[in-house]
């Protein structure tokens, strides 16, 4: 009960902070606006415009927070900020997933109802007629500006994390404040989303599980994983790695599914190297890309895929290129999303993607091939369908075979 009360009080302070910050901008306008122009067309236009803008932010945040909470069970965080960078994918996805015209009508309706209620309550009665002096305006303005400045200075999003219950902590936050805080910090909180073990214990477990029958460790340091592997005759098969977003293990017959949803993947599980004891390395697909390419656990802050200066890292491309493989990164959308093209191109992969006009960095020296419109049978905001993507994989496999090159395709 005490936690709920504290969450309510904390939430009130966040709401007060955000509200006072919105109000402070208009307060400065009222303070500096010449008295003789009060009630003018410009004054009315600016006032209604600014108030409408605030209502759009408030109501849109409310409508957006509901599906965001349903998906992630938190207020807006870096994931929300992250997606706003990629306007094409986000706007198209919203348009394809939600009745956007209805959402817009609902948003406009809520604003109109609010203005109607304000009008009935005579909220604007003195707004455009009360021409008080600068000193009187200053008397009202100082408390608002001081409160907004002090709260803006001392309030931090982490102050809501006072309990071990994530839901209670998140209920005490404000969506707008959390969004701004996430934008400023530019990272997902590692402590919240990634449970940890003591370092020595983690290495002990890892070293116990990692060693194969034909291997031995070359050093005794607890954190050194260097191994000597006694190998047999080297084989060089062509390699295709299929990475599928949101494809849970429980869809597969191999993991107990009885509905025969994925007969081809089930067949592949019998004919390929099939791992049955893997876990997600993060909350986003880009973390999986990072793990598959670099063989690293989750790192604090942004994914390495999205970080600057991430070219020429030791990766799977380093290994296969040393064996004369041709590496391809084949993606059904535009690889500009999540910085994938720059990352994979920077590791030496040739890029195959939809190429909607977003160029590679000038520092990236690689080949980029566009998936043509004529090669697409179905496409949405995120890219072409799996069948079309597999056809691209076969296309570039055939190309490598004709050139007598072995290949590695992701």
BELVENGI-V658535 format. One record per helix or strand of 3 or more residues. SS is the DSSP state (a for helix, b for strand). FROM is the first residue (numbers start at 1). TO is the last residue. If there is no record, write none. Layout:
ss->[SS SS]
from->[FROM FROM]
to->[TO TO]
This chain:
ss->[a a a a a a a a a a a a b b a a a a a a b a b b a a b]
from->[2 35 41 78 87 100 134 157 166 175 190 199 215 227 249 253 263 285 304 316 325 337 350 368 373 386 406]
to->[32 37 72 84 97 120 154 160 171 185 193 210 217 229 251 255 271 294 306 322 330 346 353 370 375 402 409]
